[in-house]
């Protein structure tokens, strides 16, 4: 290398005025050639050359330290037509910022208004572009569609030898026109998107949709070239030869003109030599190096007016076409490359929403995913992560999640909804008139070919079919009686959408006797009114009627049903029970809110507060009886039931539902225990997946071992502990019960005494009917009674007291002590009277006294068992503690845990570990 501007000699550069002038002249000449085409439809690579010109201008300033103010302003004037240029991906270049930063001295030559006007024009350009995007899309849609038709037409025809040259010219023009459309569309997309990002301005949905349409057109152009690549490649070779022939003819004419001139000079000899070099180079393949040599040779050969004006321009056009056609594949691929979408993938959700709403254009999804795939090669060069595969996996996951959320899942839900509404047209549904609510032909999505993305094919038809198969199967297992409805929906899916689905083949009944869990679950409102719960034997028995056969449901039935339907039926049953309880508690609240009931309860509360000191803090038995008698005055049903009787039935039904939940839990534990009974040691279960890996067995065996480990883990967990459904039902209702708007429920504890009195009287009445001929209404386990054992009603009472946090208020009534004292007092009085009358011979009177004593003994026994049942029921809800006490206990446990953890952490450093 030669040293430049060196003190020890060498070549002088910065002081070389000739070189400086030639350098500046070359810059101006190149700029003059590209200025007119910047921003025009025929623009090809002028923007890239403009970037180079600005770089050369800065280099000229750095070397010679001179500025052509006029040319500097000309460069800045280009910003009006081209405010920004995308260099690559999301890297956008602003000419004014570049020139001002690199040549600060030149910036002083311009006033602030001129510089500010450039930035204002940039904002105006973006606004105008946003407004014109819709029109641009419409225009380019027509242009590209017309071009594709021409491509198909020209490439489908057989070439005629008599018009071979004309046909090659047409093909060349069509190919170049396709590239120009791709260049223009790519420029609009990149410039607009990157300007929005660079200027940090939000895009409207309309702009996003328009830009996405342009991306689709861009990929459509690329796809057209790719689909016809064989014919295009064959044509390109002939077109290049034809263009070379045209160029050689033009050069030959100019060469003859030079030779015919007898005036000899070294300059003319150089021109002739350049033309000969160009001819020799054109006689061969049109490689990039040869075309570069031809360009350099013609830059010399066109001097001294070798070519006439009407000859030079056609030659320049031919050489430009030769450059484009020779690099057609690479140039189209470069312009249609959408790797910049990686930085603008936030538009993808909006695009998918638009595709879903305009289902008629569903096929355009292929173009968008083709654009998204362009991001992959660039990401494979990532070096900021340990492996580029991490970046690819994240990108793949993100795109698929967006696709599922904004298209596939919405499509699944809409198809399912349409099938359901179509099958249930006999019901009163919302207006489905397509002229009023509109209609989308979603079937077009299912005619799409699978979409390629990464190493998978996205099959929309298969995805929706799988979703419907899974949904219909699961819902049929929950409601077997709906199998015909879902079968009809499958047939409709085939007819309307072309979706071929799988039949469920589920049985209509799963138990050899008794009711199925599914039957009970969907008819729980009937079940709780017809069946009676037995706490001791964990069994439901149908109420006694004239029929001799009694249906029973025990834990074995529940366990078999759970085994058939899966343990998931347990949570489903609790959900159904929760919905049932919501309805019943609404009726419960309405009863407690009734003015007649509320006023009586408030009077009773006030009365008890006034007399509790005189009555040893015991709620008077007479007051409960008075409440029972008084409520009958409010009215009775045709069956002779009072409002309190109906309230008792409501409470009993809620209790039966709670009892059913308990049986479901017990049945689930029973099922899990039976399933795990073949495992030798639950505390030491081997890991089959690790054993298979150690043996190096096949992948299928590894999957099976992993599945076996999962099953064993689930069964072990299910058999070791059951879900605390009662606690869940407390947690879900307690906050609502304790809200200020439900203050009227605070009176519940005062209604429990008359409620229990009403229940005991009803229970004894039902038992007495067992000895009568007409046994309708008789029961030996009414609401859980079996020899006096109560569960559902008392369970519900304990449950509601827990929800209201009122057990302390109820205990303050000392109700059962008051009952015991009342009946013991009457029993003693009857016994005393019997002793007095024992000396008399009045047998009828003694018989009456004996019956009275038996009746009192029965009532006392029933109340005693009622009290014991209530005490037992509290265990299920921890009703022996208030909410405050439970919170305090929880805090103490947490503090103990923290303390123990702290002790362990302190001791590990100074002593040997106790537990290994």
MOWO-V122279 format. One record per backbone hydrogen bond with DSSP energy under -0.5 kcal/mol. NH is the residue of the N-H (numbers start at 1). CO is the residue of the C=O. If there is no record, write none. Layout:
((NH:CO) (NH:CO))
This chain:
((5:11) (6:9) (9:6) (11:3) (13:11) (16:13) (17:15) (20:16) (21:17) (22:18) (23:19) (24:20) (25:21) (26:22) (27:23) (28:24) (29:25) (30:26) (31:27) (32:28) (33:29) (34:30) (35:31) (36:32) (38:34) (38:35) (40:37) (43:40) (49:45) (50:46) (51:47) (52:48) (53:49) (54:50) (55:51) (56:52) (57:53) (58:54) (59:55) (60:56) (61:57) (62:58) (63:59) (64:60) (65:61) (69:67) (72:68) (73:69) (74:70) (75:71) (76:72) (77:73) (78:74) (78:75) (79:76) (80:77) (81:78) (82:78) (85:93) (87:85) (87:91) (88:91) (91:88) (92:90) (93:85) (95:93) (98:94) (99:95) (100:96) (101:97) (102:98) (103:99) (106:103) (107:103) (108:104) (108:105) (109:106) (110:107) (115:111) (116:112) (117:113) (118:114) (119:115) (120:116) (121:117) (122:118) (123:119) (124:120) (125:121) (126:122) (127:123) (128:124) (129:125) (130:126) (131:127) (132:128) (133:129) (136:132) (137:133) (138:134) (139:135) (140:136) (141:137) (142:138) (143:139) (144:140) (145:141) (146:142) (147:143) (148:144) (149:145) (150:146) (151:147) (152:148) (153:149) (154:150) (155:151) (156:152) (157:153) (163:160) (164:161) (167:163) (168:164) (169:165) (170:166) (171:167) (172:168) (173:169) (174:170) (175:171) (176:172) (177:173) (178:174) (179:175) (180:176) (181:177) (182:178) (183:179) (184:180) (185:181) (186:182) (187:183) (188:184) (189:185) (190:186) (191:187) (192:188) (193:189) (194:190) (195:191) (196:192) (197:193) (198:194) (199:195) (200:197) (201:196) (208:204) (209:205) (210:206) (211:207) (212:208) (213:209) (214:210) (215:211) (216:212) (217:213) (218:214) (219:215) (220:216) (221:217) (222:218) (223:219) (224:220) (225:221) (226:222) (227:223) (228:224) (229:226) (232:228) (233:229) (234:230) (235:231) (236:232) (237:233) (238:234) (239:235) (240:236) (241:237) (242:238) (243:239) (244:240) (245:241) (246:242) (247:243) (248:244) (249:245) (250:246) (251:247) (252:248) (253:249) (254:250) (255:251) (256:252) (257:253) (258:254) (259:255) (260:256) (261:257) (261:258) (262:260) (264:262) (269:265) (270:266) (271:267) (272:268) (273:269) (274:270) (275:271) (276:272) (277:273) (278:274) (279:275) (280:276) (281:277) (282:278) (283:279) (284:282) (287:285) (291:287) (292:288) (293:289) (294:290) (295:291) (296:292) (297:293) (298:294) (299:295) (300:296) (300:297) (301:297) (302:298) (303:300) (306:303) (311:308) (312:308) (313:309) (315:311) (316:312) (317:313) (318:314) (319:315) (320:316) (321:317) (322:318) (323:319) (324:320) (325:321) (326:322) (327:323) (328:325) (331:327) (332:328) (333:329) (334:330) (335:331) (336:332) (337:334) (341:338) (342:339) (343:340) (344:341) (345:342) (347:344) (348:345) (351:347) (352:348) (353:349) (354:350) (355:351) (356:352) (357:353) (358:354) (359:356) (359:357) (361:358) (362:359) (364:361) (365:362) (366:363) (368:364) (369:365) (370:366) (371:367) (372:368) (373:369) (374:370) (374:371) (375:372) (376:373) (378:374) (379:375) (380:376) (381:378) (382:379) (390:387) (391:387) (392:388) (393:389) (394:390) (395:391) (396:392) (397:393) (398:394) (399:395) (400:396) (401:397) (402:398) (403:399) (404:400) (405:401) (406:402) (407:403) (408:403) (409:404) (411:407) (412:408) (413:409) (414:410) (415:411) (416:412) (417:413) (418:414) (419:415) (420:416) (421:417) (422:418) (423:419) (424:420) (425:422) (427:424) (429:427) (436:433) (437:433) (438:434) (442:440) (444:441) (445:442) (446:443) (447:444) (448:445) (451:458) (453:456) (456:453) (458:451) (459:457) (460:458) (463:459) (464:460) (465:461) (466:462) (467:463) (468:464) (469:465) (470:466) (471:467) (472:468) (473:469) (474:470) (475:471) (476:472) (477:473) (478:474) (479:475) (482:479) (483:480) (486:482) (487:483) (488:484) (489:485) (490:486) (491:487) (492:488) (493:489) (494:490) (495:491) (496:492) (497:493) (498:493) (498:494) (499:493) (500:498) (501:499) (520:516) (521:517) (522:518) (523:519) (524:521) (526:523) (527:523) (528:524) (529:526) (530:526) (530:527) (531:527) (532:541) (534:539) (535:533) (538:534) (539:534) (540:553) (541:532) (542:551) (543:530) (544:778) (545:547) (553:540) (555:538) (558:554) (559:555) (560:556) (561:557) (562:558) (563:559) (564:560) (565:561) (566:562) (569:566) (570:567) (571:567) (572:568) (573:569) (574:570) (575:571) (576:572) (577:573) (578:574) (579:575) (580:576) (581:577) (582:578) (583:579) (584:580) (585:581) (586:582) (587:583) (588:584) (589:585) (590:586) (591:587) (592:588) (593:589) (594:590) (594:591) (598:594) (599:595) (600:596) (601:597) (602:598) (603:599) (604:600) (605:601) (606:602) (607:603) (608:604) (609:605) (610:606) (611:607) (612:608) (615:611) (616:613) (617:612) (618:615) (619:813) (624:620) (625:621) (626:622) (627:623) (628:624) (629:625) (630:626) (631:627) (632:628) (632:629) (633:629) (633:630) (634:631) (635:632) (637:641) (640:637) (643:635) (646:642) (647:643) (648:644) (649:645) (650:646) (651:647) (652:648) (653:649) (654:650) (655:651) (656:652) (657:653) (658:654) (659:655) (660:656) (661:657) (662:658) (663:659) (664:660) (665:661) (666:662) (667:663) (668:664) (669:665) (670:666) (671:667) (672:668) (673:669) (674:670) (675:671) (676:672) (677:673) (677:674) (679:676) (680:678) (684:681) (686:684) (688:686) (691:687) (692:688) (693:689) (694:690) (695:691) (696:692) (696:693) (697:692) (702:698) (703:699) (704:700) (705:701) (706:702) (707:703) (708:704) (709:705) (710:706) (711:707) (712:708) (713:709) (714:710) (715:711) (716:712) (717:713) (718:714) (719:715) (720:716) (721:717) (725:723) (728:724) (729:725) (730:726) (731:727) (732:728) (733:729) (734:730) (735:731) (737:733) (738:734) (739:736) (742:739) (743:740) (745:742) (746:743) (747:744) (748:745) (750:747) (751:747) (751:748) (752:748) (752:749) (755:751) (756:752) (757:753) (758:754) (759:755) (760:756) (761:757) (762:758) (763:759) (764:760) (765:761) (766:762) (767:763) (768:764) (769:765) (770:767) (771:768) (772:769) (775:773) (777:544) (778:775) (779:766) (784:781) (785:782) (787:780) (789:786) (790:788) (791:783) (793:783) (795:791) (796:792) (797:793) (798:794) (799:795) (800:796) (801:797) (802:798) (803:799) (804:800) (805:801) (805:802) (806:801) (807:801) (810:806) (811:807) (812:808) (813:810) (814:810) (814:811) (818:814) (819:815) (820:816) (821:817) (822:818) (823:819) (824:820) (825:821) (826:822) (827:823) (828:824) (829:825) (830:826) (831:827) (832:828) (833:829) (834:830) (835:831) (836:832) (837:833) (838:834) (839:836) (840:837) (843:841) (846:842) (847:843) (848:844) (849:845) (850:846) (851:847) (852:848) (853:849) (854:850) (855:851) (856:852) (857:853) (858:854) (859:855) (860:856) (861:857) (862:858) (863:859) (864:860) (865:861) (866:862) (867:863) (868:864) (869:865) (870:866) (871:867) (872:868) (873:869) (874:870) (875:872) (876:872) (876:873) (877:873) (877:874) (878:874) (878:875) (879:874) (881:878) (886:882) (887:883) (888:884) (889:885) (890:886) (891:887) (892:888) (893:889) (894:890) (895:891) (896:892) (897:893) (898:894) (899:895) (900:896) (901:897) (902:898) (903:899) (904:900) (905:901) (906:902) (907:903) (908:904) (910:907) (911:907))
